[in-house]
Each structure stands twice: as C-alpha cells, then as structure tokens.
C-alpha cells in the first residue's frame, strides 16, 4: 500500500483532505495515557513505548518503508523474547519497538492521523482497538455491536459460530483513518475484498503468515469481508450488497475425453435424485478414480477396456491415498469406503442403463465394500456412576443439570436428547412420566419412559423457559430464547454466558456412557422392566 495515497474526504474534522501520516502532540498522548484505566506501572510502560517509537521513527513515512515483518514484530504463537527471533536475521529490537507501539498506532488511526495499509491489517492477526476507542469516547464498540445484532435479527448465524462481523469493521475503520462506520461505502468493502483476493501480492505478507497457511487464511478473510459488506448493506449504510465472486468451474474428472464424458453424464443423472451435499462427495470419488486412471492406466482411453483386475488394483491403491490439500495426511476410513462405494454405484448404474464406453457388467459389487467397525458405547460401572451423579445434581446451570439427568434416566437416543422441545414431557395412563420424541426421518412421534428425577428437572427448566418468554428479556443463565430445552445439538449453555460452551459435557457422550450403566435401577411400565435402546444415527427432530 502506498503510504502517500490520498484519503477521500471523511466526516471526521480531524481527517485532512490529503492524507499524510503524522504523530500526535506528545502532551495529547500523555494525557490520553494518564486517563487509561490501568495501573501506574502500565501507564509508564505505555509512555515509554510511545517515546521509543517516536525516537525510532520521527517521520512515519520511514516506518512505512520498513519491511512488513519488522513493522509487525511478533504475531500470535511466536515467542516474544528478546533472545528468540521469529527467524534468522530478524532485528529483535525493531520488532519489539513496533510490537509495543500497536496501542499508539491504533490511537493515531482512530484520530485520523494514520491510515494503516492492508499488509499490516491482514498480517497482524488479533486486533483489538475497542479499548482505545472507548477511551477516546468513540462509539465504535456500540456501533459494531448494533450492526451485529441487526444481522442476527435477520436470521444470520451467531458470531461464536464463525460469523465475524467486527473483523472487517475494525480493519475498514483503521484503513480509512475514520472510526465513523456510517461513512463506509460499497467501494471500501470491495477494496478490502480486492486486497484479500490478491493478498499474496502484498510485499512481505507470505513471509509473515507462511506460504502454506496463506490459502486457508485467505478463505477465512474473504468470508469475513463478504459478511461485513452484507451487514453494512442490510443495515442501510452501503447502497449495494457485496458482489458475488465468479464461481470457478470444477476441475475435469479425467484427462481422457471419452472417460470424462461418461463421468459427467453420470453426475448429471445423479443430480436429479441426490442432494448437492451428496453430489460433492460423488464428484470427489470419481475425481479420485480419474486421477488413478491418468497415472496408473495412461494407455486406457475408454472405460470399456477395464477389467476386474484393474479395479482390484484401484481398491488397493485407495488404502494408500493421501489428502489432496494435505499430502502428508492419510484419508480416513469412511472417506476411503465412500470412494469405493461411489465407483461401485457408477459401474452398476452404467451397466443397468447399457451405456457405451463402459463395461457390460459391474466390476465392483457390494461385497467389495470395506467393513465398518461398529462402535460400542463406553460402560460406566455403578460404583463410579454414583459419585458422578452426585456432582450432576449439584450443577448450578439448569440446562446442564437437566440434560445430564435426562440422558441418565431416559431411553431416548443420544441424537434426540439435545433436541427436546418444551412440550416433551408427558405421562402414561398409570402416571409414569414419559418423553415425547420426534424420531426417525419421517419424524414420527414416539415415547419412552422417564425417571421422576429427570421429569422434575424438565418441569423446572420448562418453567424457567416460560418465565423467560413471558418477561421478554434475555436471561444469560438460560442462553438464547429458543423453543428447544438445550442449545446447538448438545453444546450446553454455560451459567455465565449466553453462548453455548464447548467445555461443558455433551449430552451425546453422556447418553452413550450411561445407556447401559445400571439397567436394574430403571423404572418399569406395567411391571415390565425396560432398557434404553442403543444409540442410532440419522435421527432428526421436528422443526421448531
């Protein structure tokens, strides 16, 4: 990024018509540091960091001329030690000066004196300017939160699940040297997306993030930038949504034209009956088969030339395949079985349809499929389960306590427990509590007996949910107001936050562990003891 590039007129009175990087008066920044809510020791440190940076770079144009690696200093996960440099030949002293000056650089950008380049903004990793903005009295944090909440109200996914709206807003504000998000335009968003799309051209960025990690980071940055533009458009700040990038056509499945034509014909017919997710795996399996034909059978121009011995050799090679993007990692057992299954379905479909350029009979059958190992839930002995249940009953979070009690005392499958509805509790004619579950792909309702302890936990949680709904307020002890008793497929809500926590025990794993733990203590219905059913896959619940 050219340090002398002009900055368009902004709404901030501190932003000049022609942008030129400059330091702020020493007295101004000293007063800012003196008002920071921190100890005197840290105030002195910030003052020292500021003074040392000004002495090293009295002219900010000189700072922009330094290599990106030097201007960033250390990144996330790198040893921040004066005796340990990120790489040979790195100037550790300059790295520390620039690393410690990030607070001051953020101050300059938010006050309109500095416009950060995209190399610094993308290479820095974690960027937190909200503390500086709050101290300056800028509503950057509040405005960013309002934009995020507005997008959530439209039905978009939460930030804790990958929807990073503030990531792009922060970088746009620091790049423009203006913290007023209302002045952003669609051109600003497209400029950020263009910089991300061609980030490998930014001098020094590959050296900072690593050439191997750049493609992965590039995809994450592009997603964040697109969603930021979507946020600004839906909230009325920009006049157009971010442009969709042109889709790249998928690679050819095989270099032989006759073989590739048969593959594409099969995909076109299967797309009529399969979902797009299934088509992705089908194309991946045929691509693996096509790559094997190109390398191992280069003399074959038609699939009709293949025999059984060729397919046996292909199945043997599948067990030695590696991931395309990570050649050092082997394929999983399930993916290897999926490749063989895709090829078997292809030959069977082509043989039944009597296509040309294919064998007249299937060369792979169901008997050639790798056997799947059935997993058995882990058993918890009764003497170990007792102390665990005592700790469960003492949990403060009603969501966690209810989920674990239901998993312990019900016969519900592990995929059904995290998706219980508010009206899930019912009773048999004799008064025995039971769970009402929507089970199977057809969502047919079924019922299972329930212990009174778990039933009481459900009643208490339903009362809390109903009170939450009646008050119309957000209760952090209960998470988001939803119809389900639990959140996000088994990720339970923590007692101190409104978002699901990944550290809490999962109802799925708990159900698997306690399914057969103590069958003698299970309740009875009409004098007949019951036992929980084995966990199964592919179950769904009715939509809320």
N, C-alpha and C positions, 0 to 999 in steps of 0.2 A: 504494500500500500504506500503510495506516495505521500510523504509527510507534508508536502506543500499543496496537497489537493485542496480546492476551495470547499468551503462548507456553505450549503444553502442557508438562506435566512431562516432562523428559527424563532419561536415565540419568546424564548428567554432573552431578557435585556442584556445579560452578560455575554451573549454569543455574538462575536463580531461578524460583519458581513463577509469578510475574507478571513478564513480561519488561519491562525498561526499559533503553534504550541508555545505556551509561556508559563513560567512559575507564578505562583501567587505571592503576595507580600508575606514576609516572614511573620510579622505581627498578626496577620489574619489567621494563618495556620496555627500559630502558637495559641491564640485564643480558642480556636476550634479544639485543639488537643486538650487544653486546660478544662474544657467543659465535657470531655468524654466521661461516661460513667464507668470508670475503672480506677484501679489503684494508682497512687503516685508513682510507683515503680514503673508501671506500664506507660504512664504518661511521659515519663522521662525517656523511656525507650523509643516511643513514637517520635518524640522531638529529636532524638539522636539519629533515628533512621532518616527523618526528613532532612536534617542538616547534612548528613553524609551524602545523601543522594544529590542535593543541590551543589555540594562541593565537587562531586564527581562529574556531574553533567550540568554545568551552569547554563548551557544552551540546550534545550530539549531536542533541537534538530540533531545534535550529536548523539543523543540517546537513540533516536530513530535509526541512525546509521549503523548501530551495533547489530551483530547477528541476533537472530531471534532467540537462539539458545541462551545467549548471555542476557538478553533483556528479560527473559522469563525466570532465570535462575533455576530453581528446583521445581519439579512437578510432583503430582501425587505418587506416593510409594517410593520416591527416591530418597536416599539417605541424606538428610540435611545436616551435614557435618563438615566443618572446615577442612578436615583432613581427608574427606571422602568426596571426590568429584564425580558427577554423573558419567564422565567419560574422560579418557586421557587427553591432556592438553586443555581442559576446561579451566577457566580463570575463576577459582572459587571465591575470591574476594569480590570480583564484579558480580558474580552470581548472588552472593549474599546481599550486596547493596541493592540490587534490583528486586530480589525476593522480598526484602524488608520494606521496599518502597511501594508495594502494591496498595497499601492503605492511602498513601499520599497520591498516587496516580489515579485512584478511584475518585478521590476528592477533586482533583483537577478536572477530570472528565465530567463529573456531575455539576461542577460550577461553570462549565463552558469554556475552559482554558485548554483542554486537550481532547483530541479525537483519537481513540485507540484504533489501531489497524486490525484487520481480520486475523492476521497471523498470531498476534498476541491474544486476541479474544478466543480463538479456537484452540490454541496450544496451552492455555493456562490451566485447563481442567476445571477445578472447582472455583467458582467466582461468586462472592457474597458481598454485594455493595449495599445491602439494605441497612446495615448498621450505620454506614456513613450517611446514607440518605436520610435516615431517621434523625441523626444528629443535626443535619442541615435543615431539618424541617420540611423536606420534600416528601410528598405523598406517594413515593414510588412503591413502597410495600403495599399500601392500601389499594392503590390503583391496580397493581398486578393481581392482588387477591380478588378484587371485584371482577376483573376480566376472567379470571379462572372460574369463579363461581357462576358467572353468566354463561360460560360454555358448558359447565356441568348441568345447569338448568335446561339446556337444550338436549341433554341425554348423552353427552360425551363421557368417556371413561375418566376416572379419577387420576390425579397426579401420581398417587402412590402406586399406580399400575402402569406407569410408563408415559403418561400424558404430561410432558414437561413444558408447560406454557411459560413460566418465568425464565427458562433458559434463554429463549430467543428475545424476550422483552428486555432483559438485563443487557444483553450484548448489543441490541439496537440502540439503547439509551447511551451506553458508553461509546459506541462507534460514532454517533451523531453529536456527542457532547451536549446532550439536552435530555434532562430527566422527565420532561413532559411527554407522556405517552400519547396524548391526544394529537400531537403534531406528526405522528408517524403516518407514512403513506404506503401505498402498494409498491412504489418504486424502492423504498427502503427494504421491504421484505424480499423483493426479487433480487436486490443487490446482495443481501445476506445469502440467499439460496444460490446465487451465481458463485459467490466466493466459496461456499461449501462444495458445490458441484465440481469446482476446479481447484480444490484445496491443495492438491499435490503440486500445483504450480507456485504456491506461496513459498518464497525462499526460506529455507530452514525448517519448515513445518514437518517434513518427513523425518528429519533428524531428531525432532523433539518427540513426536508421537510414535515413531517407529514405522518403517515401511510395511511391516506385516500387520500391524494393528490399524493402519490408515483406512482400508476398505470398510472394516466394521464400524469404526468411529464415524466415517463419512455417512454411512446409512443412518446412524443414530442422530447425527447432526441434521441431516436432511429432514428426518421425520419431525424433529423438534421445531425446525424452522417452518415447515409447512403448517404445523398445527398452530404455531404462533400467528402466522398470517390468517389462518382460519378464525382464530379468536378475534383478531382485530377487525375482520370483515363482519362477523356475526354481531359484534358489539357496536357497529356503526362508525368505527374510527377510520377504516380504509373503505374505498369505494368499490373494490373488486376483490374476489377471493384469490388466493394464490393459484397460479397456473399449474395445471397437471403436467407432469413431465411425460414426454413421449415414451410409450412403452417399447422396450427393446424386444424384438422378436426372439423367441426361444431358439437355442442352437439346434442344428439339424441332428436328428437321432442317429443317422448313419451317413457315411460319406458316399455309399453306393446309391445311385438314384433309384434303382428298382426296389431295393430293400427299404429305403426311406419312404417311398410312395406307399408301400404296404403298411408300414408303421403309422403313417399319417391317416390312412384310411381307417385303420383300427381305432385310432384315437377319436376320429370324427364320429364313428358309430357308437363308441362307448360314452361319448359326451352326452348322448341323448338320454342315457339312463343313469349316469353317475353324477354325483355332486362335484363341484370344482375342486374340493379338497381331495377327493379320491382321484380325480384326473391328474393332479400334481404328482401323486405317488406312482400312478400308472406311467406317466411320461418319464419319470425318473428311472423306473425299472427298464423300460425299453431303451432309454439312452445308455444305460449300463450294458445292455445286450448289444447295442450298436457299436459302442466303443470296443467291446471284446471282439466283435466281428472285424472291425477295422484293423486291430492289432494282431489277433491270433489267426484269423482266416482271411487274409487280404485277397486271396485268389477267388473267393466266392462272391459272385455278382448277384445271385438270386437265392432266396431262402429255400427254394425247392432243391438246392444242392446239398442241404444239410441232412445229416443222418443222426441216428441215436447216439453214436459215439461222439459226435460233435457236441451234443447237448450235455452228455456226461462230463466232458471236459469243461464246458461252461459252468456247470454246477460246482465242479471242483474249484474253479477259479474264483467263484463268488465268495468262498470262505477266505480268500486271500486279499479281497478288495479292501481299499482304503477310502477314506472320505476325500471328495474332490477338493474341498476348500482346506482341509487339514490332512495332508497326505501321511502324517505321522500317526494318525489315529485310525484304528480298525473300525469297520462297520459293526453295528450292534446286531445281535442275533435276530431281532424282529425285522430289521431292515433287510438282512440277507434273505430271510424267508419271504419277505414281500417282493423282492426282485424275482425269485424263482416262481412265486405264485403269479406275478404279472406275466411272465413269459409263458407259463403253462396255460393261462387263460387266453393269451393271444393265439397260440397254436390251436387250441381247441375251437376258438371262435372262427378262425380262418378255415379250419378243416370242415366244420359244420356248414359254413357258408360256401364252400367249394370255390375259394378264390384261386386265381392264378398266381404263379410265382411263390407258392407255399407248399409244404409237404401235404400229401393227401390224408395223412393221419397225424394226430397229436404226437409230438416227440417227447413231451413231458406230461405226466399224469399226477393225480393227487397223491399217489404212493411215493412220489419223489420229494414231497414237501418235508422240510426238516421238522422233527417232532418238537412240540412246545412243552417246556417243563412247567408243570402245574405248581404254583406257589401255595404253601400251606401257612395259614396264619400262625404267628408265634403264640405259644401257650404260656400263660402266667399262672404258676401254682397258687393254690388257695392261701397258703401261708404268706406269700408275697403280695397277693392282691388285697388282703385286708388292710395293711398299712397304707397302701396306695389309695384305697377308697376313703380312708380317714382323712387323707390330705385333700382329696377331691371335695369332700363335704365342707372343708374349711376355706375353699376358694371364695374370694370376695366378688369376683366377676360373675354375675348371674348367667351370662352366656356360656362361659366355660363350664361352670358347675352343672348347668342343665344339659349341655351337650354330652359331657362325660357320663353323667348318670343315665341318660337315655341310651348311650352306647353300651353301658354295662348291663342294664336290666331289660332291654328290649330285644326283640328278634328282628329288628329292622336291619336291612343290608347296609353295608358301610357307605354306599353311594347315596342312600336315602336319608341318612341321619343329618347331614349338613343342610338339607333342603326341606326341612319340616316347615309346614305352614302354621299360622296362628290357630287354625281350626283343626289341628292334627289330633287332639285328644278326644277320645270317645270312650264308651263303656259297653261291655257285653250285657245281656239281659240280667245276669246274676250280679252285676255291679263291678266286675273285674275291669280295671282300666285297659284300654287298648289304643294303639296308634292307627290312625287312618293315613295310608300312604298311597301316592300315585306311582305305580310300579310298572316297569316294562316299557317297551317302545310304544305300546298302544295307550299308555297312561291309564290303564285300568286300576281302579282303586282296590287295595287290599288292606287287611287289618292284621295286626299282630298284638299279642298280649303284652302288658306293661306292668312293671312292679309299681307299687304305690309310692315308693320314694321318688322314682323318676316322674310319676304322674304329678306329684306335688310340686316338683321343680318346674315342670312345664306350666302348671297353673300360675305359679308365681311369676314366671317370665312373661306369660301372656298378659297378666295384669299390668306389669311394668310397660310392656309394649303398648297396651291400650291407653295407659296413662300418658305415655309419650305422644301418642297420636292425638289424644284429646287436648293436651296442652299446646300442641303445635310448635314445640320448641325442640332444639337439637340437644339431646342428652348425651354427653360424651361417655357415660357409663354404659350406654346401650348401643353405641355405634350409630349407623345411619338409620333413618326411619324406613324400614322395609317391611314387606309382608312376611318374609321368612323369619324364623326364630334365630337363625345363625347367618353368618356372612360369608360370601365368596367361596363356596364349596369347601368348607371345612376350616378356613382360616378364621379363627375366632377373634372377637373384638377384645382388645386389651382394656383393663379397667380405667386407664388414664388417657386413652386416646380414642378418637372417633374412627380411626382407620384400622383394618384388620392387621393383626400381628402375626408374623411368621415364627415367632419363638414359642407361641402357645402350643400345647399338644393338639394334634389334629384329631377330629372325631373319626376320620377314616382309619388312622392307625390304631386308635383306641378300640374301635369296634373289632378290628382284626385281632387284637391282642386278647380281648375279653370274651370273644364269641363263644368259646368252649371252656372258659376258665372254671366255672363252677356250675355244671348243669344240675346238680342235686338241689341247689338253692333256688331254682327258677320257679315262678308261680305255676299254678295249674288252672286249667279251664275244664269244668265239668269232671273233675277228678282225674284228668289225663295230663301227665306232665308233658311239657313242651320244651323244645330245644331250639335255639336260634339257628336259622338257616345259614349255609355257607355264603360268604361274600361272593357276589357275581358282578360282572362288568356289563357295561352298556345300558345301565338303568337311567331313567330320566324322571323328572317330576313335571307336573303340570305347570304351565307358565303362570306367573303372578299377574 
